[in-house]
């Protein structure tokens, strides 16, 4: 990958992140509550043009776009990358003579590859994110049955 391609990818990630946060910047508002103990609490929440968050069709569409950009695309990218790395590790051939030591190295690479995938699947919090976002979208689908 060239330096220019790396900069282009970096710029596109930053621009996508900025664009994804624009609705929060445009439609956020605050409300201050006064409590009996003379304390104040200020909350920040979204009010979309067609209603508050949770009751807005725009909020529903935003959550779907947010899920695709922050979950689906990165997971697909990681799946392709890890598959490629796995193919490289598993496809490596013995160089020179086929000795016992080289066979042990190949078997070790295969074990490392299996461990690599296990660690990635266990460490990533992405399954939890998918569950939460799917629940959020399904709850909104019950409010907007025309989307089904």
N, CA and C atoms as an extended XYZ file, in Angstrom:
444
Properties=species:S:1:pos:R:3:atomname:S:1:resname:S:1:resid:I:1 pbc="F F F"
N         0.853       -1.174        0.000 N   UNK     1
C         0.000        0.000        0.000 CA  UNK     1
C         0.896        1.234        0.000 C   UNK     1
N         0.533        2.159       -0.834 N   UNK     2
C         1.339        3.370       -0.940 CA  UNK     2
C         0.991        4.339        0.192 C   UNK     2
N         1.859        5.304        0.364 N   UNK     3
C         1.646        6.320        1.397 CA  UNK     3
C         0.390        7.144        1.094 C   UNK     3
N         0.172        7.428       -0.176 N   UNK     4
C        -1.002        8.198       -0.579 CA  UNK     4
C        -2.290        7.418       -0.286 C   UNK     4
N        -2.289        6.122       -0.566 N   UNK     5
C        -3.463        5.295       -0.292 CA  UNK     5
C        -3.746        5.239        1.210 C   UNK     5
N        -2.689        5.150        2.017 N   UNK     6
C        -2.861        5.131        3.473 CA  UNK     6
C        -3.467        6.447        3.964 C   UNK     6
N        -2.982        7.553        3.428 N   UNK     7
C        -3.542        8.857        3.811 CA  UNK     7
C        -4.999        8.990        3.355 C   UNK     7
N        -5.315        8.460        2.190 N   UNK     8
C        -6.690        8.526        1.688 CA  UNK     8
C        -7.621        7.713        2.583 C   UNK     8
N        -7.191        6.546        3.000 N   UNK     9
C        -8.006        5.721        3.906 CA  UNK     9
C        -8.184        6.425        5.239 C   UNK     9
N        -7.113        6.972        5.757 N   UNK    10
C        -7.166        7.697        7.030 CA  UNK    10
C        -8.124        8.885        6.940 C   UNK    10
N        -8.041        9.644        5.870 N   UNK    11
C        -8.930       10.800        5.691 CA  UNK    11
C       -10.382       10.358        5.550 C   UNK    11
N       -10.624        9.265        4.833 N   UNK    12
C       -12.007        8.807        4.656 CA  UNK    12
C       -12.602        8.319        5.977 C   UNK    12
N       -11.792        7.686        6.818 N   UNK    13
C       -12.287        7.249        8.127 CA  UNK    13
C       -12.653        8.459        8.988 C   UNK    13
N       -11.796        9.473        8.987 N   UNK    14
C       -12.079       10.675        9.767 CA  UNK    14
C       -13.310       11.420        9.226 C   UNK    14
N       -13.426       11.508        7.922 N   UNK    15
C       -14.590       12.183        7.340 CA  UNK    15
C       -15.879       11.417        7.628 C   UNK    15
N       -15.835       10.096        7.535 N   UNK    16
C       -17.025        9.290        7.849 CA  UNK    16
C       -17.407        9.448        9.315 C   UNK    16
N       -16.415        9.470       10.206 N   UNK    17
C       -16.695        9.678       11.631 CA  UNK    17
C       -17.305       11.045       11.901 C   UNK    17
N       -16.777       12.062       11.238 N   UNK    18
C       -17.343       13.410       11.393 CA  UNK    18
C       -18.758       13.493       10.856 C   UNK    18
N       -18.997       12.874        9.709 N   UNK    19
C       -20.345       12.891        9.131 CA  UNK    19
C       -21.325       12.117       10.004 C   UNK    19
N       -20.859       11.039       10.599 N   UNK    20
C       -21.737       10.227       11.454 CA  UNK    20
C       -22.114       10.958       12.740 C   UNK    20
N       -21.272       11.861       13.181 N   UNK    21
C       -21.573       12.586       14.418 CA  UNK    21
C       -22.346       13.883       14.180 C   UNK    21
N       -22.497       14.307       12.938 N   UNK    22
C       -23.207       15.561       12.647 CA  UNK    22
C       -24.659       15.592       13.157 C   UNK    22
N       -25.451       14.528       12.995 N   UNK    23
C       -26.818       14.598       13.517 CA  UNK    23
C       -26.873       14.847       15.025 C   UNK    23
N       -25.937       14.267       15.759 N   UNK    24
C       -25.913       14.515       17.201 CA  UNK    24
C       -25.591       15.972       17.496 C   UNK    24
N       -24.719       16.544       16.707 N   UNK    25
C       -24.366       17.948       16.884 CA  UNK    25
C       -25.538       18.859       16.530 C   UNK    25
N       -26.270       18.512       15.469 N   UNK    26
C       -27.349       19.369       14.991 CA  UNK    26
C       -28.617       19.276       15.834 C   UNK    26
N       -28.936       18.085       16.363 N   UNK    27
C       -30.235       17.882       16.997 CA  UNK    27
C       -30.172       17.660       18.505 C   UNK    27
N       -29.010       17.839       19.111 N   UNK    28
C       -28.899       17.675       20.556 CA  UNK    28
C       -29.371       18.938       21.268 C   UNK    28
N       -29.965       18.722       22.393 N   UNK    29
C       -30.388       19.842       23.236 CA  UNK    29
C       -30.221       19.430       24.693 C   UNK    29
N       -30.263       20.384       25.573 N   UNK    30
C       -30.114       20.081       27.000 CA  UNK    30
C       -31.343       20.533       27.765 C   UNK    30
N       -31.522       19.893       28.895 N   UNK    31
C       -32.609       20.264       29.792 CA  UNK    31
C       -32.064       20.164       31.214 C   UNK    31
N       -32.345       21.164       32.016 N   UNK    32
C       -31.866       21.178       33.394 CA  UNK    32
C       -33.037       20.933       34.333 C   UNK    32
N       -32.829       20.003       35.257 N   UNK    33
C       -33.839       19.677       36.259 CA  UNK    33
C       -33.359       20.183       37.611 C   UNK    33
N       -34.294       20.733       38.362 N   UNK    34
C       -33.971       21.185       39.709 CA  UNK    34
C       -34.591       20.193       40.679 C   UNK    34
N       -33.806       19.746       41.636 N   UNK    35
C       -34.270       18.753       42.597 CA  UNK    35
C       -34.556       19.407       43.939 C   UNK    35
N       -35.266       18.672       44.789 N   UNK    36
C       -35.673       19.202       46.088 CA  UNK    36
C       -34.473       19.536       46.967 C   UNK    36
N       -33.378       18.840       46.792 N   UNK    37
C       -32.188       19.133       47.596 CA  UNK    37
C       -31.385       20.304       47.027 C   UNK    37
N       -32.038       21.091       46.172 N   UNK    38
C       -31.454       22.262       45.522 CA  UNK    38
C       -30.296       21.915       44.587 C   UNK    38
N       -30.276       20.688       44.167 N   UNK    39
C       -29.267       20.272       43.203 CA  UNK    39
C       -29.838       20.411       41.800 C   UNK    39
N       -28.971       20.536       40.868 N   UNK    40
C       -29.354       20.639       39.470 CA  UNK    40
C       -28.722       19.499       38.678 C   UNK    40
N       -29.482       18.985       37.762 N   UNK    41
C       -28.985       17.957       36.850 CA  UNK    41
C       -29.309       18.409       35.439 C   UNK    41
N       -28.307       18.387       34.597 N   UNK    42
C       -28.501       18.754       33.197 CA  UNK    42
C       -28.295       17.507       32.352 C   UNK    42
N       -29.270       17.230       31.484 N   UNK    43
C       -29.154       16.080       30.592 CA  UNK    43
C       -29.094       16.575       29.150 C   UNK    43
N       -28.463       15.792       28.329 N   UNK    44
C       -28.376       16.085       26.906 CA  UNK    44
C       -29.117       14.972       26.173 C   UNK    44
N       -30.014       15.334       25.270 N   UNK    45
C       -30.780       14.334       24.537 CA  UNK    45
C       -31.040       14.833       23.122 C   UNK    45
N       -31.414       13.897       22.240 N   UNK    46
C       -31.671       14.222       20.841 CA  UNK    46
C       -33.148       14.507       20.623 C   UNK    46
N       -33.421       15.574       19.909 N   UNK    47
C       -34.774       15.879       19.456 CA  UNK    47
C       -34.698       16.011       17.940 C   UNK    47
N       -35.165       14.980       17.253 N   UNK    48
C       -35.134       14.963       15.796 CA  UNK    48
C       -36.242       15.852       15.253 C   UNK    48
N       -36.181       16.248       13.986 N   UNK    49
C       -37.228       17.113       13.426 CA  UNK    49
C       -38.628       16.489       13.493 C   UNK    49
N       -38.698       15.145       13.493 N   UNK    50
C       -40.009       14.506       13.551 CA  UNK    50
C       -40.316       13.911       14.917 C   UNK    50
N       -39.611       14.331       15.961 N   UNK    51
C       -39.924       13.888       17.311 CA  UNK    51
C       -38.680       13.523       18.100 C   UNK    51
N       -38.868       13.211       19.385 N   UNK    52
C       -37.715       12.861       20.220 CA  UNK    52
C       -37.175       11.475       19.871 C   UNK    52
N       -35.967       11.229       20.325 N   UNK    53
C       -35.345        9.923       20.085 CA  UNK    53
C       -36.217        8.832       20.686 C   UNK    53
N       -36.340        7.742       19.961 N   UNK    54
C       -37.196        6.655       20.409 CA  UNK    54
C       -38.584        6.715       19.807 C   UNK    54
N       -39.000        7.884       19.364 N   UNK    55
C       -40.310        8.053       18.741 CA  UNK    55
C       -40.187        8.621       17.329 C   UNK    55
N       -38.971        8.705       16.836 N   UNK    56
C       -38.706        9.364       15.574 CA  UNK    56
C       -38.284        8.360       14.505 C   UNK    56
N       -38.840        8.522       13.313 N   UNK    57
C       -38.443        7.696       12.177 CA  UNK    57
C       -37.011        8.036       11.763 C   UNK    57
N       -36.625        9.302       11.841 N   UNK    58
C       -35.254        9.716       11.526 CA  UNK    58
C       -34.254        9.053       12.469 C   UNK    58
N       -34.610        8.943       13.737 N   UNK    59
C       -33.758        8.282       14.714 CA  UNK    59
C       -33.580        6.812       14.353 C   UNK    59
N       -34.641        6.187       13.876 N   UNK    60
C       -34.590        4.781       13.469 CA  UNK    60
C       -33.622        4.598       12.296 C   UNK    60
N       -33.747        5.425       11.287 N   UNK    61
C       -32.872        5.342       10.118 CA  UNK    61
C       -31.419        5.625       10.521 C   UNK    61
N       -31.218        6.615       11.384 N   UNK    62
C       -29.872        6.939       11.854 CA  UNK    62
C       -29.249        5.742       12.575 C   UNK    62
N       -30.031        5.044       13.406 N   UNK    63
C       -29.506        3.881       14.115 CA  UNK    63
C       -29.131        2.755       13.155 C   UNK    63
N       -29.881        2.576       12.081 N   UNK    64
C       -29.531        1.551       11.092 CA  UNK    64
C       -28.235        1.927       10.382 C   UNK    64
N       -28.109        3.175        9.964 N   UNK    65
C       -26.878        3.638        9.309 CA  UNK    65
C       -25.703        3.518       10.272 C   UNK    65
N       -25.920        3.894       11.526 N   UNK    66
C       -24.877        3.800       12.547 CA  UNK    66
C       -24.422        2.352       12.720 C   UNK    66
N       -25.363        1.411       12.747 N   UNK    67
C       -25.039       -0.011       12.874 CA  UNK    67
C       -24.205       -0.489       11.692 C   UNK    67
N       -24.593       -0.104       10.495 N   UNK    68
C       -23.868       -0.556        9.301 CA  UNK    68
C       -22.450        0.008        9.283 C   UNK    68
N       -22.311        1.289        9.580 N   UNK    69
C       -20.994        1.929        9.489 CA  UNK    69
C       -20.071        1.519       10.634 C   UNK    69
N       -20.612        1.376       11.834 N   UNK    70
C       -19.740        1.093       12.975 CA  UNK    70
C       -19.651       -0.384       13.324 C   UNK    70
N       -20.506       -1.242       12.749 N   UNK    71
C       -20.446       -2.663       13.065 CA  UNK    71
C       -20.251       -3.538       11.831 C   UNK    71
N       -21.149       -3.432       10.874 N   UNK    72
C       -21.142       -4.348        9.734 CA  UNK    72
C       -19.881       -4.166        8.885 C   UNK    72
N       -19.576       -2.937        8.496 N   UNK    73
C       -18.385       -2.706        7.665 CA  UNK    73
C       -17.083       -3.112        8.365 C   UNK    73
N       -16.862       -2.716        9.637 N   UNK    74
C       -15.626       -3.172       10.297 CA  UNK    74
C       -15.566       -4.691       10.468 C   UNK    74
N       -16.688       -5.334       10.779 N   UNK    75
C       -16.676       -6.787       10.945 CA  UNK    75
C       -16.383       -7.488        9.622 C   UNK    75
N       -16.944       -7.002        8.535 N   UNK    76
C       -16.644       -7.590        7.218 CA  UNK    76
C       -15.174       -7.389        6.868 C   UNK    76
N       -14.660       -6.211        7.148 N   UNK    77
C       -13.250       -5.925        6.887 CA  UNK    77
C       -12.346       -6.844        7.706 C   UNK    77
N       -12.662       -7.021        8.992 N   UNK    78
C       -11.857       -7.912        9.823 CA  UNK    78
C       -11.969       -9.358        9.361 C   UNK    78
N       -13.156       -9.787        8.945 N   UNK    79
C       -13.331      -11.166        8.477 CA  UNK    79
C       -12.470      -11.425        7.247 C   UNK    79
N       -12.468      -10.481        6.309 N   UNK    80
C       -11.641      -10.643        5.099 CA  UNK    80
C       -10.163      -10.645        5.473 C   UNK    80
N        -9.746       -9.731        6.330 N   UNK    81
C        -8.341       -9.633        6.713 CA  UNK    81
C        -7.883      -10.875        7.459 C   UNK    81
N        -8.665      -11.332        8.436 N   UNK    82
C        -8.269      -12.508        9.209 CA  UNK    82
C        -8.285      -13.765        8.350 C   UNK    82
N        -9.203      -13.846        7.412 N   UNK    83
C        -9.216      -14.990        6.502 CA  UNK    83
C        -7.960      -14.988        5.643 C   UNK    83
N        -7.578      -13.836        5.173 N   UNK    84
C        -6.362      -13.719        4.358 CA  UNK    84
C        -5.132      -14.114        5.179 C   UNK    84
N        -5.035      -13.620        6.412 N   UNK    85
C        -3.912      -13.973        7.276 CA  UNK    85
C        -3.905      -15.481        7.530 C   UNK    85
N        -5.068      -16.054        7.775 N   UNK    86
C        -5.161      -17.493        7.999 CA  UNK    86
C        -4.713      -18.286        6.787 C   UNK    86
N        -5.106      -17.850        5.602 N   UNK    87
C        -4.689      -18.549        4.377 CA  UNK    87
C        -3.184      -18.465        4.184 C   UNK    87
N        -2.605      -17.323        4.502 N   UNK    88
C        -1.154      -17.180        4.381 CA  UNK    88
C        -0.456      -18.107        5.371 C   UNK    88
N        -0.942      -18.162        6.613 N   UNK    89
C        -0.308      -19.015        7.608 CA  UNK    89
C        -0.476      -20.498        7.273 C   UNK    89
N        -1.665      -20.880        6.859 N   UNK    90
C        -1.910      -22.291        6.565 CA  UNK    90
C        -1.295      -22.700        5.238 C   UNK    90
N        -1.136      -21.786        4.329 N   UNK    91
C        -0.626      -22.134        3.011 CA  UNK    91
C         0.879      -22.113        2.899 C   UNK    91
N         1.572      -21.784        3.983 N   UNK    92
C         3.027      -21.705        3.888 CA  UNK    92
C         3.614      -23.100        3.679 C   UNK    92
N         4.565      -23.185        2.784 N   UNK    93
C         5.201      -24.452        2.431 CA  UNK    93
C         6.549      -24.563        3.122 C   UNK    93
N         7.017      -25.759        3.172 N   UNK    94
C         8.330      -26.019        3.741 CA  UNK    94
C         9.387      -25.575        2.732 C   UNK    94
N        10.378      -24.840        3.221 N   UNK    95
C        11.460      -24.378        2.357 CA  UNK    95
C        12.629      -25.349        2.509 C   UNK    95
N        13.151      -25.830        1.409 N   UNK    96
C        14.300      -26.741        1.462 CA  UNK    96
C        13.873      -28.149        1.832 C   UNK    96
N        14.672      -28.773        2.658 N   UNK    97
C        14.382      -30.147        3.072 CA  UNK    97
C        13.182      -30.178        4.009 C   UNK    97
N        12.492      -31.280        3.963 N   UNK    98
C        11.334      -31.472        4.838 CA  UNK    98
C        11.818      -32.189        6.094 C   UNK    98
N        12.249      -31.401        7.083 N   UNK    99
C        12.779      -31.979        8.316 CA  UNK    99
C        11.714      -31.992        9.394 C   UNK    99
N        11.985      -32.713       10.445 N   UNK   100
C        11.070      -32.793       11.582 CA  UNK   100
C        10.896      -31.413       12.210 C   UNK   100
N        11.983      -30.680       12.293 N   UNK   101
C        11.925      -29.340       12.897 CA  UNK   101
C        11.029      -28.402       12.078 C   UNK   101
N        11.133      -28.471       10.751 N   UNK   102
C        10.294      -27.616        9.909 CA  UNK   102
C         8.826      -28.047        9.987 C   UNK   102
N         8.578      -29.341       10.084 N   UNK   103
C         7.198      -29.807       10.251 CA  UNK   103
C         6.614      -29.313       11.567 C   UNK   103
N         7.432      -29.274       12.617 N   UNK   104
C         6.971      -28.735       13.901 CA  UNK   104
C         6.634      -27.252       13.787 C   UNK   104
N         7.434      -26.510       13.019 N   UNK   105
C         7.167      -25.081       12.815 CA  UNK   105
C         5.841      -24.885       12.085 C   UNK   105
N         5.577      -25.706       11.058 N   UNK   106
C         4.317      -25.606       10.312 CA  UNK   106
C         3.136      -25.925       11.220 C   UNK   106
N         3.256      -26.997       12.023 N   UNK   107
C         2.177      -27.351       12.956 CA  UNK   107
C         1.961      -26.230       13.972 C   UNK   107
N         3.047      -25.612       14.408 N   UNK   108
C         2.950      -24.501       15.353 CA  UNK   108
C         2.199      -23.324       14.727 C   UNK   108
N         2.466      -23.053       13.448 N   UNK   109
C         1.746      -21.975       12.754 CA  UNK   109
C         0.254      -22.289       12.689 C   UNK   109
N        -0.075      -23.551       12.443 N   UNK   110
C        -1.487      -23.937       12.382 CA  UNK   110
C        -2.152      -23.751       13.745 C   UNK   110
N        -1.456      -24.125       14.813 N   UNK   111
C        -2.010      -23.934       16.162 CA  UNK   111
C        -2.154      -22.446       16.465 C   UNK   111
N        -1.150      -21.656       16.083 N   UNK   112
C        -1.224      -20.213       16.316 CA  UNK   112
C        -2.400      -19.604       15.563 C   UNK   112
N        -2.661      -20.100       14.378 N   UNK   113
C        -3.776      -19.595       13.588 CA  UNK   113
C        -5.100      -19.880       14.295 C   UNK   113
N        -5.273      -21.092       14.807 N   UNK   114
C        -6.501      -21.432       15.539 CA  UNK   114
C        -6.623      -20.571       16.796 C   UNK   114
N        -5.517      -20.401       17.510 N   UNK   115
C        -5.526      -19.560       18.711 CA  UNK   115
C        -5.849      -18.121       18.350 C   UNK   115
N        -5.311      -17.652       17.236 N   UNK   116
C        -5.553      -16.290       16.756 CA  UNK   116
C        -7.052      -16.036       16.602 C   UNK   116
N        -7.750      -16.943       15.910 N   UNK   117
C        -9.188      -16.776       15.711 CA  UNK   117
C        -9.952      -16.885       17.021 C   UNK   117
N        -9.554      -17.780       17.894 N   UNK   118
C       -10.239      -17.932       19.184 CA  UNK   118
C       -10.120      -16.663       20.012 C   UNK   118
N        -8.926      -16.109       20.071 N   UNK   119
C        -8.712      -14.889       20.852 CA  UNK   119
C        -9.509      -13.737       20.270 C   UNK   119
N        -9.505      -13.610       18.958 N   UNK   120
C       -10.240      -12.527       18.314 CA  UNK   120
C       -11.728      -12.638       18.624 C   UNK   120
N       -12.278      -13.831       18.531 N   UNK   121
C       -13.712      -14.006       18.782 CA  UNK   121
C       -14.073      -13.761       20.240 C   UNK   121
N       -13.186      -14.120       21.157 N   UNK   122
C       -13.501      -13.953       22.575 CA  UNK   122
C       -13.267      -12.533       23.064 C   UNK   122
N       -12.263      -11.863       22.546 N   UNK   123
C       -11.920      -10.535       23.046 CA  UNK   123
C       -12.846       -9.460       22.488 C   UNK   123
N       -13.195       -9.583       21.236 N   UNK   124
C       -13.995       -8.535       20.600 CA  UNK   124
C       -15.330       -8.380       21.319 C   UNK   124
N       -15.721       -7.156       21.553 N   UNK   125
C       -17.016       -6.892       22.170 CA  UNK   125
C       -18.099       -6.732       21.115 C   UNK   125
N       -17.742       -7.002       19.875 N   UNK   126
C       -18.674       -6.807       18.775 CA  UNK   126
C       -19.955       -7.628       18.904 C   UNK   126
N       -19.907       -8.899       19.385 N   UNK   127
C       -21.185       -9.609       19.524 CA  UNK   127
C       -22.159       -8.880       20.439 C   UNK   127
N       -21.665       -8.276       21.509 N   UNK   128
C       -22.535       -7.523       22.402 CA  UNK   128
C       -23.101       -6.299       21.693 C   UNK   128
N       -22.269       -5.616       20.922 N   UNK   129
C       -22.737       -4.457       20.169 CA  UNK   129
C       -23.822       -4.860       19.183 C   UNK   129
N       -23.628       -5.981       18.508 N   UNK   130
C       -24.632       -6.452       17.553 CA  UNK   130
C       -25.952       -6.732       18.252 C   UNK   130
N       -25.899       -7.360       19.413 N   UNK   131
C       -27.129       -7.672       20.154 CA  UNK   131
C       -27.849       -6.387       20.553 C   UNK   131
N       -27.109       -5.419       21.069 N   UNK   132
C       -27.733       -4.168       21.510 CA  UNK   132
C       -28.325       -3.391       20.343 C   UNK   132
N       -27.575       -3.285       19.248 N   UNK   133
C       -28.080       -2.534       18.092 CA  UNK   133
C       -29.265       -3.241       17.446 C   UNK   133
N       -29.219       -4.569       17.369 N   UNK   134
C       -30.336       -5.319       16.796 CA  UNK   134
C       -31.581       -5.145       17.652 C   UNK   134
N       -31.414       -5.195       18.971 N   UNK   135
C       -32.540       -4.981       19.872 CA  UNK   135
C       -33.122       -3.585       19.681 C   UNK   135
N       -32.264       -2.597       19.552 N   UNK   136
C       -32.700       -1.218       19.343 CA  UNK   136
C       -33.515       -1.103       18.054 C   UNK   136
N       -33.004       -1.711       16.980 N   UNK   137
C       -33.699       -1.629       15.689 CA  UNK   137
C       -35.013       -2.405       15.728 C   UNK   137
N       -35.021       -3.585       16.338 N   UNK   138
C       -36.255       -4.374       16.407 CA  UNK   138
C       -37.326       -3.682       17.244 C   UNK   138
N       -36.909       -3.008       18.308 N   UNK   139
C       -37.890       -2.261       19.104 CA  UNK   139
C       -38.524       -1.159       18.264 C   UNK   139
N       -37.744       -0.529       17.397 N   UNK   140
C       -38.284        0.531       16.562 CA  UNK   140
C       -39.141       -0.025       15.435 C   UNK   140
N       -38.838       -1.235       14.979 N   UNK   141
C       -39.658       -1.836       13.930 CA  UNK   141
C       -41.080       -2.095       14.425 C   UNK   141
N       -41.237       -2.344       15.711 N   UNK   142
C       -42.588       -2.544       16.235 CA  UNK   142
C       -43.368       -1.231       16.223 C   UNK   142
N       -42.659       -0.112       16.275 N   UNK   143
C       -43.321        1.198       16.211 CA  UNK   143
C       -43.619        1.598       14.772 C   UNK   143
N       -42.806        1.067       13.829 N   UNK   144
C       -42.978        1.402       12.420 CA  UNK   144
C       -43.203        0.112       11.634 C   UNK   144
N       -44.390       -0.494       11.718 N   UNK   145
C       -44.622       -1.767       11.035 CA  UNK   145
C       -44.513       -1.682        9.526 C   UNK   145
N       -44.588       -0.489        8.949 N   UNK   146
C       -44.500       -0.376        7.488 CA  UNK   146
C       -43.095       -0.721        6.979 C   UNK   146
N       -42.093       -0.791        7.884 N   UNK   147
C       -40.743       -1.129        7.484 CA  UNK   147
C       -40.551       -2.629        7.312 C   UNK   147
N       -41.426       -3.422        7.864 N   UNK   148
C       -41.267       -4.896        7.841 CA  UNK   148
C       -41.609       -5.436        6.481 C   UNK   148
